């Protein structure tokens, strides 16, 4: 059995005139990444490997999750082929995972993540938002053979933000 956790990078900033790959996280992105990371530990397997896109926003998101989950930063593998917005590119990267590892956590980008989840999971998601967490399980023994799996857990920042009673309607953190 193989287990895959896909985490879309948190909200990035468009404030500075940078090339796409160098865009950092926005304040909201940083806050949302901490919020999701602090609420997923019970949904993680006991052991796993972590991969991240080399884009700055994905790396920063991975660092925030690592900090919250006590994952040594030097165990994160940064892969250029995860800087993809294409489901097929993401699929090829995932299917290249060494079979000695049954559990993979991957930080990447949309459209690739939403399309992958909808192709390989059993629950349709309109969109995996920034800092969104989706876990999938597959019955196959080899990563290269994964097909339709089961969407186990879906956690989005909006699911974790609590609201006051109707008096103010303002978010409470």
C-alpha positions in Angstrom: 0.0 0.0 0.0 1.2 3.5 -0.9 0.1 6.7 0.8 0.5 10.1 -0.8 -0.1 13.5 0.9 -0.3 16.4 -1.5 0.0 19.9 0.0 -0.4 22.9 -2.3 2.0 25.7 -1.5 0.5 28.5 0.7 -0.6 31.8 -0.7 2.2 33.7 -2.4 3.0 37.3 -2.6 2.8 39.3 -5.8 4.2 42.5 -4.2 7.6 42.4 -5.7 8.4 42.1 -9.4 10.0 38.7 -9.2 10.1 35.7 -11.6 7.4 33.2 -10.7 9.7 30.7 -9.2 11.1 33.3 -6.7 7.8 34.6 -5.3 7.7 34.3 -1.5 4.7 33.6 0.8 2.3 36.4 1.7 1.4 37.0 5.4 -1.9 35.1 4.8 0.1 32.3 3.2 2.4 32.1 6.2 -0.6 32.1 8.7 -2.5 29.5 6.7 0.5 27.2 6.4 1.0 27.3 10.2 -2.7 26.8 10.7 -2.9 23.7 8.5 0.4 22.3 9.7 -0.7 22.5 13.3 -3.8 20.5 12.6 -2.6 17.5 10.5 -0.3 15.5 12.8 -3.0 12.9 13.5 -3.4 12.4 9.7 0.3 11.6 9.0 1.8 8.2 8.8 4.5 7.2 11.4 7.3 7.5 8.8 7.4 9.3 5.5 9.7 11.1 3.1 9.1 14.7 2.1 9.5 16.2 -1.4 9.1 19.8 -2.4 9.1 21.9 -5.6 12.1 24.2 -5.9 9.9 27.3 -6.2 10.4 29.6 -3.2 6.7 29.5 -2.1 6.7 25.7 -2.0 10.0 25.6 -0.2 8.8 28.1 2.4 5.6 26.1 2.9 7.6 22.9 3.4 9.8 24.7 6.0 6.7 25.9 7.9 5.2 22.4 8.0 8.6 21.0 9.0 8.8 23.4 11.8 5.3 22.6 13.1 5.8 18.9 12.7 9.4 18.6 13.9 10.5 17.3 10.6 14.3 17.9 10.1 14.7 20.4 7.3 17.7 18.5 5.9 15.4 15.5 5.2 13.3 17.4 2.6 14.2 16.7 -1.0 13.8 19.6 -3.3 13.0 18.5 -6.9 12.9 20.7 -10.0 10.5 18.4 -11.7 7.9 19.2 -9.0 7.8 22.8 -10.2 5.0 21.8 -12.6 1.4 22.9 -13.0 0.8 19.9 -15.2 -0.9 16.8 -13.8 1.1 14.5 -16.1 4.4 16.0 -14.9 3.3 15.5 -11.3 2.2 12.0 -11.9 5.6 11.1 -13.5 7.4 12.5 -10.5 5.3 10.6 -8.0 5.6 7.4 -9.9 9.4 7.7 -9.8 9.4 7.4 -6.0 11.5 4.6 -4.7 9.4 1.7 -3.6 11.2 1.3 -0.3 9.1 4.3 0.8 5.4 3.7 1.4 4.5 7.3 2.5 5.3 10.4 0.5 4.5 14.0 1.5 4.8 16.4 -1.5 4.6 20.2 -1.7 3.6 21.4 -5.1 1.5 23.6 -7.3 -2.0 23.8 -8.8 -3.5 22.9 -11.5 -1.3 19.8 -11.1 -2.5 19.0 -7.6 -6.2 19.5 -8.1 -6.1 17.6 -11.4 -4.1 14.7 -9.9 -6.4 14.4 -6.9 -9.4 14.3 -9.1 -7.9 11.7 -11.4 -6.4 9.5 -8.8 -8.7 10.0 -5.8 -12.3 9.0 -5.4 -13.7 12.4 -4.3 -14.1 15.2 -6.7 -12.6 18.5 -5.5 -13.4 21.7 -7.3 -10.1 23.2 -6.3 -7.3 22.4 -3.8 -6.7 25.9 -2.3 -3.4 27.3 -1.2 -2.1 25.5 1.9 -4.6 22.7 1.1 -3.8 19.2 2.4 -5.1 16.0 0.6 -4.1 12.5 1.5 -4.6 9.6 -0.9 -4.1 5.9 -0.4 -3.4 3.3 -3.1 -3.6 -0.5 -2.9 -0.6 -0.9 -5.3 2.8 -2.0 -4.0 4.8 -0.1 -6.6 4.5 3.7 -7.0 4.8 3.3 -10.8 1.6 1.2 -10.7 -0.7 3.5 -8.8 -4.1 4.0 -10.3 -7.4 5.0 -8.7 -7.0 5.4 -5.0 -9.0 6.5 -2.0 -9.2 10.1 -0.9 -8.6 9.7 2.8 -8.4 13.2 4.3 -9.0 16.7 2.9 -8.1 19.8 5.1 -8.3 23.3 3.8 -7.4 26.5 5.7 -11.1 27.6 5.4 -12.1 24.4 7.3 -10.0 25.4 10.2 -10.9 29.1 10.6 -13.5 29.5 13.2 -16.1 32.3 13.1 -17.7 34.3 15.9 -21.4 33.9 16.4 -23.4 36.0 13.9 -22.9 39.2 16.0 -19.7 40.2 14.2 -19.0 37.4 11.7 -15.3 38.2 12.0 -12.7 35.4 11.9 -11.2 34.4 15.2 -7.7 32.9 15.2 
